[in-house]
Amino acid sequence: MSARRTELSRRGFLTGSLLVAAGSVLTTACSTDPTGGSASGAKTTLNVWYHAYGEAGAQQAVLRYATAFTKAHPDIAVKVTWVPGDYAGKLNATLLTESAPDVFEIGDFSESLARRGQIAALDDVYGSARSDFNKNAVDAVGVDGKLYGVKMIDDVMMLYYRKSVLSKAGITPPTTFDGLVAAAKALTTKKNKGLFVGNDGLGDSATLAVFSNGGDLVAPDGKVAFGSAQALEALTGLKRLHDDKSLLLGFTTDWWDPAALTQGVVPMQWGGLWSMPAVTAALGDDFGVVPWPAFKAGGAPVVRVGGWTSCVNAKGKNVAAAKKFVQWLWVEQADLQKDFAESYGFHVPPRTSVAATAKKLAAGPAKETVALSQKYGKHYPGTWDTAVSSAFNGAAAKIVGGKGDPAALLAEAVKKAQSEIDKQRGR
C-alpha cells in the first residue's frame, strides 16, 4: 500500500453536497450549482471540499463549522462537498476545470500545486499565529519561503508494543535498530511473528530507515537524496528483519488497522495515533509507544507525521473569501480545531497551544505520542508523489528481498525519481 493513500484507505466513504448560507443548511441535495447563496443575501458562495471521513460525526461537524462561519460572515455562503471514493483523483481532475473548489483539503502536501499556480500562498492567513504551529506543520507546506496551506490535523505514526509480552520475554522496548531486530527475532515463535510493519513487509519502514540514519529523501532544492551512503546502509540493514523471518506478512488488514496487535498476532506493530482508542479498548494499559529507533549512533529516532491540509484555489473567483474561511476555521477557532482533532477520530492539533489543551492528549501514551511527534516528527517532502515514492519503494522492496545489487537498485531508483521531480518543477 502506498503510504500516501493511508488516510484514504482506512476510512469509509459517504457522499453529498450541502449549502450553508446565513447560518442555515439550505439544501441536502448533491448539487453542483447551488442557488441558496443569492437567496440568502450572501454575495459569495464558497465551495469547500472534504474527503469523506469515515469517523462518525465528522460530516456533521464540518457543517456546523460552516454554519458558524456564515453566521459570523453573512455575506459568504458555504457549500460543503463531501467527496467519496478516490478523493485525490477526483480533486486533481476537477482542479483542471471551472468547477474547481475554492477551498479543499489534501493529504500529504504536494508542492507541484504551488509551482503551477494552483494554490495560493497563505502567509497572510497565519499572521502572528504562525509561531504557534508546530515546526513540522509549517515546514510541510513551505515552497520557496512561502506557505501554501494550513495544516488541519496531524496524524502521527509510531511503534506500538505489548508491555506484558515484552516483559515476560525479558525484552525492553527497543531504542536502537539492533534492539528492534533482536526483539522481533526473540518474539517470533512457530505461531506468531515479532513485528508488523505492513502486509508487504515494507510499509513505512524504508523511509523510516533512511531518516533514522541521518539521511533524507529529497533535498529542498529538488535533488533526490535517498541515493546517499546513509540511505544505502539503512536499507541494506533493514534486510535483517526479512532474513530473520520475524515480520508478519499478508494479514487480514494492513498496518493502519491495529487488529494484529490487539488480537495478539504480534507484540509490536507500526501504527497510527488514530488506532489508540481501539488499542486502549482492547488492551487497557497493556501497551506502550516508542519511535522507530535510530539506525545507529549519529542517527535519530523517527515518528512519521502525516495528516490533512487546507488549501485555497489560487485560480478561483473567490480567493479573498476563501482565505477568510481558512483563517477563521484553522487559525482563529481553537475550540473547533480541538473538536475536529479529538471528537472524530484521534489526531493532534497542529497548533501547539491547542494540542496542549486537548484533554484526550493530556496523559498516558497519547501524551507520549504528542511529545514524540514534536521531538522526532518527520513528514514526506512535497515532491514525494506516487511516481517518486514508487521508484524508491520498488527499489527498497528488492533490496530487503535480496533481489539484486543494493547500490545499483538504489541508483536506478534515484534516476527515475529525479526525472519525475524535474517534471514537477518544469526542468
DRENDO-1510 file (C-alpha; in Angstrom, 1 decimal, always signed):
<recs>
REC; n; res; u; v; w
REC; 1; MET; +0.0; +0.0; +0.0 .
REC; 2; SER; +1.2; +3.5; -0.8 .
REC; 3; ALA; +1.7; +5.5; +2.4 .
REC; 4; ARG; +0.3; +8.4; +0.5 .
REC; 5; ARG; -3.0; +6.5; +0.4 .
REC; 6; THR; -3.1; +5.6; +4.0 .
REC; 7; GLU; -5.6; +8.2; +5.2 .
REC; 8; LEU; -8.0; +7.4; +2.4 .
REC; 9; SER; -7.7; +3.6; +2.8 .
REC; 10; ARG; -8.5; +3.5; +6.4 .
REC; 11; ARG; -11.8; +5.4; +6.2 .
REC; 12; GLY; -15.2; +4.5; +4.9 .
REC; 13; PHE; -16.9; +6.9; +2.4 .
REC; 14; LEU; -20.1; +8.9; +2.3 .
REC; 15; THR; -21.3; +11.3; -0.3 .
REC; 16; GLY; -23.2; +14.6; -0.5 .
REC; 17; SER; -23.1; +18.3; -1.1 .
REC; 18; LEU; -24.7; +20.8; +1.3 .
REC; 19; LEU; -25.0; +24.5; +1.1 .
REC; 20; VAL; -24.8; +26.6; +4.2 .
REC; 21; ALA; -26.0; +30.2; +3.9 .
REC; 22; ALA; -26.9; +32.8; +6.6 .
REC; 23; GLY; -26.1; +30.2; +9.2 .
REC; 24; SER; -28.5; +27.5; +7.9 .
REC; 25; VAL; -28.3; +24.4; +5.7 .
REC; 26; LEU; -30.3; +25.3; +2.7 .
REC; 27; THR; -30.2; +22.0; +0.8 .
REC; 28; THR; -29.1; +18.5; +1.3 .
REC; 29; ALA; -29.1; +17.6; -2.4 .
REC; 30; CYS; -26.0; +16.7; -4.4 .
REC; 31; SER; -26.0; +20.0; -6.2 .
REC; 32; THR; -23.2; +21.3; -8.4 .
REC; 33; ASP; -24.8; +24.7; -8.8 .
REC; 34; PRO; -26.4; +25.8; -5.6 .
REC; 35; THR; -28.6; +29.0; -5.7 .
REC; 36; GLY; -29.1; +29.3; -2.0 .
REC; 37; GLY; -26.4; +31.9; -1.7 .
REC; 38; SER; -28.2; +34.6; -3.6 .
REC; 39; ALA; -31.5; +33.7; -2.0 .
REC; 40; SER; -30.0; +34.2; +1.5 .
REC; 41; GLY; -28.4; +37.5; +0.6 .
REC; 42; ALA; -24.9; +36.2; +0.5 .
REC; 43; LYS; -22.7; +37.9; -2.1 .
REC; 44; THR; -20.3; +34.9; -2.4 .
REC; 45; THR; -20.7; +31.2; -2.3 .
REC; 46; LEU; -17.6; +29.1; -1.4 .
REC; 47; ASN; -17.3; +25.5; -2.5 .
REC; 48; VAL; -15.3; +23.7; +0.2 .
REC; 49; TRP; -14.2; +20.1; -0.4 .
REC; 50; TYR; -13.5; +17.4; +2.2 .
REC; 51; HIS; -12.7; +13.8; +1.5 .
REC; 52; ALA; -15.3; +11.5; +3.1 .
REC; 53; TYR; -14.0; +10.9; +6.6 .
REC; 54; GLY; -15.4; +7.6; +7.9 .
REC; 55; GLU; -15.4; +8.8; +11.6 .
REC; 56; ALA; -18.9; +9.2; +12.9 .
REC; 57; GLY; -20.0; +12.8; +13.2 .
REC; 58; ALA; -17.2; +14.3; +11.0 .
REC; 59; GLN; -19.6; +15.4; +8.2 .
REC; 60; GLN; -22.0; +17.0; +10.7 .
REC; 61; ALA; -19.0; +18.7; +12.4 .
REC; 62; VAL; -17.8; +20.4; +9.2 .
REC; 63; LEU; -21.4; +21.5; +8.5 .
REC; 64; ARG; -21.6; +23.1; +12.0 .
REC; 65; TYR; -18.3; +24.9; +11.4 .
REC; 66; ALA; -19.6; +26.2; +8.1 .
REC; 67; THR; -22.8; +27.4; +9.8 .
REC; 68; ALA; -20.8; +29.2; +12.5 .
REC; 69; PHE; -18.6; +30.8; +9.8 .
REC; 70; THR; -21.6; +32.1; +7.8 .
REC; 71; LYS; -23.2; +33.4; +10.9 .
REC; 72; ALA; -20.1; +35.5; +11.6 .
REC; 73; HIS; -19.8; +36.4; +7.8 .
REC; 74; PRO; -23.4; +36.6; +6.4 .
REC; 75; ASP; -22.2; +37.8; +3.1 .
REC; 76; ILE; -20.4; +34.4; +2.5 .
REC; 77; ALA; -22.3; +31.2; +1.9 .
REC; 78; VAL; -20.5; +27.9; +2.2 .
REC; 79; LYS; -21.2; +24.8; +0.1 .
REC; 80; VAL; -19.7; +21.7; +1.8 .
REC; 81; THR; -18.9; +19.0; -0.7 .
REC; 82; TRP; -18.3; +15.5; +0.8 .
REC; 83; VAL; -16.3; +13.5; -1.8 .
REC; 84; PRO; -16.5; +9.7; -1.8 .
REC; 85; GLY; -14.1; +7.2; -3.3 .
REC; 86; ASP; -10.8; +8.3; -4.9 .
REC; 87; TYR; -10.7; +11.8; -3.5 .
REC; 88; ALA; -7.2; +12.7; -4.8 .
REC; 89; GLY; -8.1; +11.6; -8.3 .
REC; 90; LYS; -11.4; +13.5; -8.3 .
REC; 91; LEU; -9.8; +16.6; -6.9 .
REC; 92; ASN; -6.9; +16.6; -9.4 .
REC; 93; ALA; -9.4; +16.2; -12.3 .
REC; 94; THR; -11.7; +18.9; -11.0 .
REC; 95; LEU; -8.9; +21.4; -10.4 .
REC; 96; LEU; -8.4; +21.5; -14.2 .
REC; 97; THR; -12.0; +22.8; -14.7 .
REC; 98; GLU; -14.1; +25.8; -13.8 .
REC; 99; SER; -15.9; +23.6; -11.2 .
REC; 100; ALA; -12.8; +23.5; -9.0 .
REC; 101; PRO; -13.5; +24.1; -5.3 .
REC; 102; ASP; -12.5; +27.4; -3.7 .
REC; 103; VAL; -11.1; +25.6; -0.6 .
REC; 104; PHE; -10.0; +22.0; -0.5 .
REC; 105; GLU; -8.0; +19.6; +1.7 .
REC; 106; ILE; -5.2; +17.4; +0.7 .
REC; 107; GLY; -3.3; +14.6; +2.4 .
REC; 108; ASP; +0.5; +14.7; +2.2 .
REC; 109; PHE; +1.2; +18.1; +0.8 .
REC; 110; SER; +2.2; +18.4; -2.9 .
REC; 111; GLU; +4.4; +21.4; -3.8 .
REC; 112; SER; +3.6; +20.9; -7.5 .
REC; 113; LEU; +0.2; +22.5; -6.8 .
REC; 114; ALA; +2.1; +25.7; -5.7 .
REC; 115; ARG; +4.6; +25.6; -8.5 .
REC; 116; ARG; +1.9; +25.5; -11.2 .
REC; 117; GLY; +0.0; +28.3; -9.5 .
REC; 118; GLN; -3.0; +26.2; -8.4 .
REC; 119; ILE; -2.9; +27.1; -4.7 .
REC; 120; ALA; -2.5; +30.5; -3.1 .
REC; 121; ALA; +0.3; +31.5; -0.7 .
REC; 122; LEU; -1.3; +31.8; +2.8 .
REC; 123; ASP; +1.4; +33.6; +4.8 .
REC; 124; ASP; -1.1; +36.4; +5.5 .
REC; 125; VAL; -3.6; +34.0; +6.8 .
REC; 126; TYR; -1.3; +32.8; +9.5 .
REC; 127; GLY; -0.4; +36.2; +10.8 .
REC; 128; SER; +1.0; +36.2; +14.3 .
REC; 129; ALA; -0.2; +32.7; +14.9 .
REC; 130; ARG; +2.5; +31.2; +12.6 .
REC; 131; SER; +4.8; +30.7; +15.6 .
REC; 132; ASP; +2.1; +28.7; +17.3 .
REC; 133; PHE; +2.1; +26.0; +14.6 .
REC; 134; ASN; +4.5; +23.1; +15.2 .
REC; 135; LYS; +7.6; +23.1; +13.0 .
REC; 136; ASN; +6.5; +20.1; +11.0 .
REC; 137; ALA; +3.2; +21.7; +10.2 .
REC; 138; VAL; +4.9; +24.8; +8.9 .
REC; 139; ASP; +7.8; +23.1; +7.1 .
REC; 140; ALA; +5.5; +20.7; +5.3 .
REC; 141; VAL; +3.6; +23.4; +3.4 .
REC; 142; GLY; +6.6; +25.6; +2.6 .
REC; 143; VAL; +7.7; +26.2; -1.0 .
REC; 144; ASP; +10.5; +28.7; -1.8 .
REC; 145; GLY; +9.9; +30.6; +1.5 .
REC; 146; LYS; +6.1; +30.8; +1.3 .
REC; 147; LEU; +3.4; +28.8; +3.0 .
REC; 148; TYR; +0.7; +27.3; +0.7 .
REC; 149; GLY; -1.6; +25.6; +3.2 .
REC; 150; VAL; -2.7; +25.4; +6.8 .
REC; 151; LYS; -2.5; +22.1; +8.5 .
REC; 152; MET; -5.8; +20.9; +9.9 .
REC; 153; ILE; -4.8; +17.8; +11.8 .
REC; 154; ASP; -1.6; +15.9; +12.4 .
REC; 155; ASP; -1.7; +12.1; +12.0 .
REC; 156; VAL; +1.2; +10.7; +14.0 .
REC; 157; MET; +2.6; +7.2; +13.3 .
REC; 158; MET; +4.8; +5.3; +15.7 .
REC; 159; LEU; +5.6; +1.8; +17.1 .
REC; 160; TYR; +3.1; +0.1; +19.4 .
REC; 161; TYR; +4.2; -2.7; +21.7 .
REC; 162; ARG; +2.6; -5.0; +24.3 .
REC; 163; LYS; +4.1; -4.3; +27.7 .
REC; 164; SER; +3.3; -7.7; +29.2 .
REC; 165; VAL; +4.6; -9.8; +26.2 .
REC; 166; LEU; +7.9; -7.9; +26.1 .
REC; 167; SER; +8.3; -8.0; +29.9 .
REC; 168; LYS; +7.6; -11.8; +30.0 .
REC; 169; ALA; +10.3; -12.3; +27.4 .
REC; 170; GLY; +12.8; -10.1; +29.3 .
REC; 171; ILE; +12.9; -7.5; +26.5 .
REC; 172; THR; +12.9; -3.8; +26.9 .
REC; 173; PRO; +11.2; -1.5; +24.3 .
REC; 174; PRO; +13.8; -1.1; +21.5 .
REC; 175; THR; +15.7; +2.1; +21.4 .
REC; 176; THR; +18.1; +1.1; +18.7 .
REC; 177; PHE; +17.7; -0.6; +15.3 .
REC; 178; ASP; +19.8; -3.5; +16.6 .
REC; 179; GLY; +17.5; -3.7; +19.5 .
REC; 180; LEU; +14.4; -3.8; +17.3 .
REC; 181; VAL; +15.9; -6.6; +15.1 .
REC; 182; ALA; +16.8; -8.6; +18.2 .
REC; 183; ALA; +13.4; -8.1; +19.8 .
REC; 184; ALA; +11.5; -9.0; +16.7 .
REC; 185; LYS; +13.5; -12.2; +16.3 .
REC; 186; ALA; +13.2; -13.2; +20.0 .
REC; 187; LEU; +9.5; -12.6; +20.0 .
REC; 188; THR; +8.9; -14.7; +16.9 .
REC; 189; THR; +7.5; -18.1; +17.6 .
REC; 190; LYS; +6.2; -21.0; +15.5 .
REC; 191; LYS; +2.7; -19.4; +15.7 .
REC; 192; ASN; +3.4; -15.7; +15.7 .
REC; 193; LYS; +5.8; -13.1; +14.3 .
REC; 194; GLY; +7.5; -10.4; +16.3 .
REC; 195; LEU; +6.7; -7.3; +14.3 .
REC; 196; PHE; +4.2; -6.0; +11.8 .
REC; 197; VAL; +5.1; -3.0; +9.6 .
REC; 198; GLY; +2.8; -3.8; +6.7 .
REC; 199; ASN; +1.4; -6.7; +4.6 .
REC; 200; ASP; +4.1; -6.1; +2.0 .
REC; 201; GLY; +6.8; -6.3; +4.7 .
REC; 202; LEU; +7.8; -2.7; +4.0 .
REC; 203; GLY; +5.1; -0.1; +4.8 .
REC; 204; ASP; +6.8; +3.0; +6.1 .
REC; 205; SER; +9.9; +1.1; +7.2 .
REC; 206; ALA; +12.1; +2.0; +4.2 .
REC; 207; THR; +11.6; +5.8; +4.6 .
REC; 208; LEU; +11.9; +5.4; +8.4 .
REC; 209; ALA; +15.2; +3.6; +8.0 .
REC; 210; VAL; +16.6; +6.4; +5.8 .
REC; 211; PHE; +15.5; +9.1; +8.2 .
REC; 212; SER; +16.8; +7.2; +11.2 .
REC; 213; ASN; +20.3; +7.0; +9.8 .
REC; 214; GLY; +20.6; +10.8; +9.2 .
REC; 215; GLY; +19.6; +10.5; +5.6 .
REC; 216; ASP; +16.9; +12.3; +3.6 .
REC; 217; LEU; +14.5; +11.5; +0.7 .
REC; 218; VAL; +14.6; +14.7; -1.3 .
REC; 219; ALA; +16.6; +17.9; -0.6 .
REC; 220; PRO; +14.8; +21.3; -0.5 .
REC; 221; ASP; +16.3; +22.1; -3.9 .
REC; 222; GLY; +14.6; +19.2; -5.5 .
REC; 223; LYS; +17.6; +16.9; -5.7 .
REC; 224; VAL; +16.9; +13.3; -4.8 .
REC; 225; ALA; +18.8; +12.5; -1.6 .
REC; 226; PHE; +17.9; +8.8; -1.0 .
REC; 227; GLY; +20.9; +7.7; -3.0 .
REC; 228; SER; +23.2; +8.6; -0.2 .
REC; 229; ALA; +25.5; +6.3; +1.7 .
REC; 230; GLN; +23.3; +6.7; +4.8 .
REC; 231; ALA; +20.3; +5.6; +2.9 .
REC; 232; LEU; +22.0; +2.6; +1.3 .
REC; 233; GLU; +23.4; +1.5; +4.6 .
REC; 234; ALA; +20.0; +1.7; +6.3 .
REC; 235; LEU; +18.1; -0.1; +3.6 .
REC; 236; THR; +20.7; -2.9; +3.5 .
REC; 237; GLY; +20.4; -3.1; +7.3 .
REC; 238; LEU; +16.6; -3.3; +7.0 .
REC; 239; LYS; +17.1; -6.6; +5.2 .
REC; 240; ARG; +17.9; -8.2; +8.5 .
REC; 241; LEU; +14.3; -8.2; +9.6 .
REC; 242; HIS; +13.4; -10.1; +6.4 .
REC; 243; ASP; +16.3; -12.6; +6.7 .
REC; 244; ASP; +15.2; -13.4; +10.3 .
REC; 245; LYS; +11.6; -14.0; +9.1 .
REC; 246; SER; +10.4; -12.0; +12.0 .
REC; 247; LEU; +7.9; -9.9; +10.1 .
REC; 248; LEU; +4.2; -10.6; +9.8 .
REC; 249; LEU; +3.1; -10.7; +6.1 .
REC; 250; GLY; -0.3; -10.8; +4.5 .
REC; 251; PHE; -2.5; -10.2; +7.5 .
REC; 252; THR; -6.3; -9.7; +7.1 .
REC; 253; THR; -5.9; -5.9; +7.5 .
REC; 254; ASP; -2.9; -3.7; +6.9 .
REC; 255; TRP; -0.7; -1.8; +9.4 .
REC; 256; TRP; -3.1; +1.1; +9.7 .
REC; 257; ASP; -5.5; -1.2; +11.5 .
REC; 258; PRO; -4.5; -2.3; +15.0 .
REC; 259; ALA; -6.1; -5.8; +14.8 .
REC; 260; ALA; -2.8; -7.7; +14.5 .
REC; 261; LEU; -1.7; -6.1; +17.8 .
REC; 262; THR; -5.0; -6.2; +19.6 .
REC; 263; GLN; -5.7; -9.8; +18.6 .
REC; 264; GLY; -2.3; -11.0; +19.9 .
REC; 265; VAL; -0.9; -11.9; +16.5 .
REC; 266; VAL; +2.2; -9.7; +17.0 .
REC; 267; PRO; +3.5; -8.0; +20.1 .
REC; 268; MET; +4.9; -5.0; +18.1 .
REC; 269; GLN; +3.2; -3.1; +15.3 .
REC; 270; TRP; +3.8; +0.1; +13.4 .
REC; 271; GLY; +0.6; +2.1; +13.6 .
REC; 272; GLY; -1.1; +5.5; +14.0 .
REC; 273; LEU; -2.4; +7.6; +16.8 .
REC; 274; TRP; -5.9; +7.1; +15.2 .
REC; 275; SER; -5.8; +3.5; +16.4 .
REC; 276; MET; -5.1; +4.3; +20.1 .
REC; 277; PRO; -8.8; +4.4; +21.2 .
REC; 278; ALA; -9.3; +0.9; +19.7 .
REC; 279; VAL; -6.0; -0.3; +21.2 .
REC; 280; THR; -6.9; +1.0; +24.6 .
REC; 281; ALA; -10.4; -0.6; +24.5 .
REC; 282; ALA; -8.8; -3.9; +23.7 .
REC; 283; LEU; -5.7; -3.9; +25.8 .
REC; 284; GLY; -6.3; -1.4; +28.6 .
REC; 285; ASP; -2.9; -0.1; +29.7 .
REC; 286; ASP; -1.0; -3.1; +28.5 .
REC; 287; PHE; +0.7; -1.2; +25.7 .
REC; 288; GLY; +3.2; +1.5; +25.1 .
REC; 289; VAL; +4.6; +3.6; +22.2 .
REC; 290; VAL; +8.1; +4.3; +21.0 .
REC; 291; PRO; +9.5; +6.0; +17.9 .
REC; 292; TRP; +11.2; +4.0; +15.1 .
REC; 293; PRO; +14.7; +3.7; +16.7 .
REC; 294; ALA; +17.9; +5.3; +15.5 .
REC; 295; PHE; +19.7; +3.1; +13.0 .
REC; 296; LYS; +23.0; +3.7; +14.8 .
REC; 297; ALA; +24.9; +6.3; +16.7 .
REC; 298; GLY; +24.6; +9.6; +14.9 .
REC; 299; GLY; +21.2; +8.8; +13.7 .
REC; 300; ALA; +17.9; +9.7; +15.3 .
REC; 301; PRO; +14.6; +8.1; +16.3 .
REC; 302; VAL; +11.7; +8.9; +13.9 .
REC; 303; VAL; +7.9; +9.1; +14.0 .
REC; 304; ARG; +6.1; +10.0; +10.8 .
REC; 305; VAL; +3.7; +12.9; +10.7 .
REC; 306; GLY; +1.0; +13.0; +8.0 .
REC; 307; GLY; -2.5; +14.5; +8.2 .
REC; 308; TRP; -4.6; +16.9; +6.2 .
REC; 309; THR; -4.0; +20.4; +5.0 .
REC; 310; SER; -6.5; +23.1; +3.9 .
REC; 311; CYS; -5.6; +24.9; +0.7 .
REC; 312; VAL; -7.1; +27.8; -1.3 .
REC; 313; ASN; -7.6; +27.6; -5.1 .
REC; 314; ALA; -5.5; +30.5; -6.5 .
REC; 315; LYS; -7.4; +30.3; -9.8 .
REC; 316; GLY; -10.8; +30.6; -8.3 .
REC; 317; LYS; -13.0; +33.7; -8.3 .
REC; 318; ASN; -13.3; +33.9; -4.5 .
REC; 319; VAL; -9.7; +33.9; -3.2 .
REC; 320; ALA; -10.2; +36.6; -0.6 .
REC; 321; ALA; -13.3; +35.0; +0.8 .
REC; 322; ALA; -11.7; +31.5; +0.7 .
REC; 323; LYS; -8.7; +32.8; +2.7 .
REC; 324; LYS; -11.1; +34.4; +5.2 .
REC; 325; PHE; -12.7; +31.0; +5.7 .
REC; 326; VAL; -9.4; +29.1; +6.1 .
REC; 327; GLN; -8.1; +31.7; +8.5 .
REC; 328; TRP; -11.3; +31.8; +10.6 .
REC; 329; LEU; -11.6; +28.0; +10.9 .
REC; 330; TRP; -8.0; +26.7; +11.0 .
REC; 331; VAL; -6.1; +29.6; +12.6 .
REC; 332; GLU; -8.6; +31.5; +14.8 .
REC; 333; GLN; -11.1; +28.9; +16.1 .
REC; 334; ALA; -9.0; +27.0; +18.7 .
REC; 335; ASP; -12.1; +25.2; +20.1 .
REC; 336; LEU; -13.2; +23.9; +16.7 .
REC; 337; GLN; -9.7; +22.8; +15.8 .
REC; 338; LYS; -9.6; +20.8; +19.1 .
REC; 339; ASP; -13.0; +19.4; +18.5 .
REC; 340; PHE; -12.1; +18.2; +15.0 .
REC; 341; ALA; -8.9; +16.6; +16.2 .
REC; 342; GLU; -10.4; +14.9; +19.3 .
REC; 343; SER; -14.0; +14.1; +18.6 .
REC; 344; TYR; -13.9; +12.4; +15.2 .
REC; 345; GLY; -11.0; +10.0; +15.2 .
REC; 346; PHE; -7.9; +10.8; +17.2 .
REC; 347; HIS; -5.5; +13.3; +15.9 .
REC; 348; VAL; -3.1; +16.1; +17.1 .
REC; 349; PRO; -4.0; +19.8; +16.5 .
REC; 350; PRO; -1.1; +21.3; +14.6 .
REC; 351; ARG; -1.1; +24.4; +16.8 .
REC; 352; THR; +1.0; +23.7; +19.9 .
REC; 353; SER; -1.2; +25.8; +22.2 .
REC; 354; VAL; -4.3; +23.9; +21.1 .
REC; 355; ALA; -2.6; +20.5; +21.4 .
REC; 356; ALA; -1.6; +21.4; +24.9 .
REC; 357; THR; -5.2; +21.9; +26.0 .
REC; 358; ALA; -6.6; +18.8; +24.3 .
REC; 359; LYS; -7.8; +16.6; +27.2 .
REC; 360; LYS; -7.6; +13.3; +25.4 .
REC; 361; LEU; -3.9; +14.0; +24.6 .
REC; 362; ALA; -3.0; +15.1; +28.2 .
REC; 363; ALA; -2.0; +11.8; +29.7 .
REC; 364; GLY; -0.6; +8.3; +29.0 .
REC; 365; PRO; +0.5; +7.0; +25.6 .
REC; 366; ALA; -1.4; +9.8; +23.8 .
REC; 367; LYS; +0.7; +12.4; +25.7 .
REC; 368; GLU; +3.9; +10.5; +24.9 .
REC; 369; THR; +2.9; +10.4; +21.2 .
REC; 370; VAL; +2.5; +14.1; +21.0 .
REC; 371; ALA; +5.9; +14.6; +22.7 .
REC; 372; LEU; +7.4; +12.1; +20.2 .
REC; 373; SER; +5.9; +13.9; +17.2 .
REC; 374; GLN; +7.3; +17.3; +18.4 .
REC; 375; LYS; +10.7; +15.8; +19.1 .
REC; 376; TYR; +11.2; +13.3; +16.3 .
REC; 377; GLY; +8.4; +14.0; +13.7 .
REC; 378; LYS; +9.3; +13.7; +10.0 .
REC; 379; HIS; +7.0; +14.5; +7.1 .
REC; 380; TYR; +7.4; +13.4; +3.5 .
REC; 381; PRO; +8.7; +16.1; +1.2 .
REC; 382; GLY; +6.3; +18.0; -1.1 .
REC; 383; THR; +7.8; +16.2; -4.1 .
REC; 384; TRP; +7.0; +12.8; -2.7 .
REC; 385; ASP; +4.2; +11.9; -5.2 .
REC; 386; THR; +3.2; +8.4; -6.3 .
REC; 387; ALA; +5.7; +8.2; -9.1 .
REC; 388; VAL; +8.6; +9.3; -6.9 .
REC; 389; SER; +7.7; +7.1; -3.9 .
REC; 390; SER; +7.0; +4.1; -6.1 .
REC; 391; ALA; +10.5; +4.4; -7.6 .
REC; 392; PHE; +12.0; +4.4; -4.1 .
REC; 393; ASN; +9.8; +1.7; -2.6 .
REC; 394; GLY; +10.2; -0.6; -5.6 .
REC; 395; ALA; +14.0; -0.5; -5.1 .
REC; 396; ALA; +13.7; -0.9; -1.3 .
REC; 397; ALA; +11.5; -3.9; -1.7 .
REC; 398; LYS; +14.1; -5.6; -3.9 .
REC; 399; ILE; +16.9; -4.7; -1.6 .
REC; 400; VAL; +15.2; -6.1; +1.5 .
REC; 401; GLY; +14.2; -9.2; -0.5 .
REC; 402; GLY; +17.8; -9.7; -1.7 .
REC; 403; LYS; +16.8; -9.4; -5.4 .
REC; 404; GLY; +19.8; -7.5; -6.8 .
REC; 405; ASP; +22.7; -5.3; -6.0 .
REC; 406; PRO; +21.5; -2.7; -3.5 .
REC; 407; ALA; +23.7; +0.1; -4.8 .
REC; 408; ALA; +22.6; -0.5; -8.4 .
REC; 409; LEU; +19.0; -0.7; -7.5 .
REC; 410; LEU; +19.1; +2.5; -5.5 .
REC; 411; ALA; +21.0; +4.3; -8.2 .
REC; 412; GLU; +18.4; +3.3; -10.8 .
REC; 413; ALA; +15.6; +4.5; -8.4 .
REC; 414; VAL; +17.3; +7.8; -8.0 .
REC; 415; LYS; +17.3; +8.3; -11.8 .
REC; 416; LYS; +13.7; +7.6; -12.1 .
REC; 417; ALA; +12.7; +9.7; -9.1 .
REC; 418; GLN; +14.8; +12.6; -10.3 .
REC; 419; SER; +13.2; +12.5; -13.7 .
REC; 420; GLU; +9.8; +12.7; -12.1 .
REC; 421; ILE; +10.8; +15.6; -9.8 .
REC; 422; ASP; +12.3; +17.5; -12.7 .
REC; 423; LYS; +8.9; +17.2; -14.5 .
REC; 424; GLN; +7.2; +18.5; -11.4 .
REC; 425; ARG; +9.5; +21.5; -11.4 .
REC; 426; GLY; +9.4; +22.1; -15.2 .
REC; 427; ARG; +13.0; +21.4; -15.6 .
</recs>
